[in-house]
Amino acid sequence: MADEEQSTFGVIPGLVQEYISQFWAATEKLQDLGRSGGGPLPTPSSVALPGAFSVAQITSIADGIAVQRQSIETLKVQLTAYDEQLALLEQALGPFTEWSKTWADFEQQLLNMGRKPETGK
């Protein structure tokens, strides 16, 4: 999934750059036509139509962003569920931690009962 998101991020700037390049090429062709004093109108195949191309590119970019946002929402749901599970586990371990500490203190007291206090020389 991370590779998919990373590749989508890499595609978006490329798509925008490609759109800008095509837009500039169409603009330059129209300027050249204007400078030459007119002439025949360009055919649709001779001049790229940036408006039509941009719809497909912008739709692709918007779809890519929507997919990324959906994956973030999915991760939020998964992380929330995981956090709730950890909270329950933490609550369940609390009494065991206290019991273990109490038991360890009791064992230490039992071990110390049979010993005589050391006298300092």
N, C-alpha and C positions, 0 to 999 in steps of 0.2 A: 504494500500500500504506500509506503514512503517513497519508493521509486516512482510509482504512478503520480503522486503529488509533485515530486521533484521535477519529473518530466513535463508536467502540465505547467509548472512555474517557468520552465525554460522555454516552452512553446509560446507563451503569451507575449513576451517582448519580441520574439521573432515574427509573430503574426502582425503585431502593430507596426514593426519596421517594414515588413513586406507591404502592408497597406499603404504606408506613407510613401514608399518607393513607387508603387504603382500610381498613386495619386499625383506625385510629382511628374512622373513620365507622361501621364495623360495631360497634365497642365502644360508641360513643355511642348508637346505635340500641338495642342491647341494654340499656344503662343506662336509657334513656328508657322502654323497655318495662317494666323492673323497677320504676321509680318510679311508673308509672301503675297499679300494682297487678295486673299480669298482662295479661289480655286475650288475644286470640287469638295463637297462636304465629306468628312471622313466616314468610312463605313464602320459599323459597330466592331468588326474584327480588327480594324487598324488602330483603334483607340480603346484602351482598357477603360471600362466604366467603373470608376472607383466607388460609386454609390452602391452598385449591385454587389461588388466584391466586398465592400465593408459590411454589408448586412450579414453575409455568411461568416466573415471573420469575427465580427462583434458578437454574433450569436454563439460562435464557438468559444469565445473568451468568456461570455456570460455563463454558458453551460459548464465550463471548466471551474469557474468560481463557485457556482452552485454545488458542484460535486465536492469541492474542497470544504465548503461550509457544512454540507451534510455529513462529511466524514468527521468534522470537528464536533458536530452535535452528537454523533454516534459515540465518539470518544468520551464526551462529557457524561453521557448516560452510563457508559461502562465504568468510568472512573468513580462516579457517584455510587454505583452498586458495589464496587470494590471497597470504597471507603466505608460504606455501611457494614460490609462484612468484617473489615478490620476493627471497626468500633465494637461490634458484637463480640469478636474474639477477645479484644482488650477487656471488655466488661466481664467476660467469662473467666479470664485468667486472673482477674483481681483477687477474688477469694482464695484461689489456689496459691497465689503469691503470699498472701497473709498467712495462710495455713502452713506453708513451707517454712516461713520465717519463725512462726511459733514453734513448730516441730524442731527446727534446728536449735532454737534457744533451749527447749526442753531437753534435748539430747546433750547439749553442753552442760546443763545443770546436773544431769545424771552422771556424766563423766567426772564432774568435779566433786561429787558427794563422797567418793571413796578416797580421795586424796587428802593428805594432811597438809595443812598450810605450811609453806616453806618459811623457815626462820632465817632472817638475815644475819650474817656473821660479820 
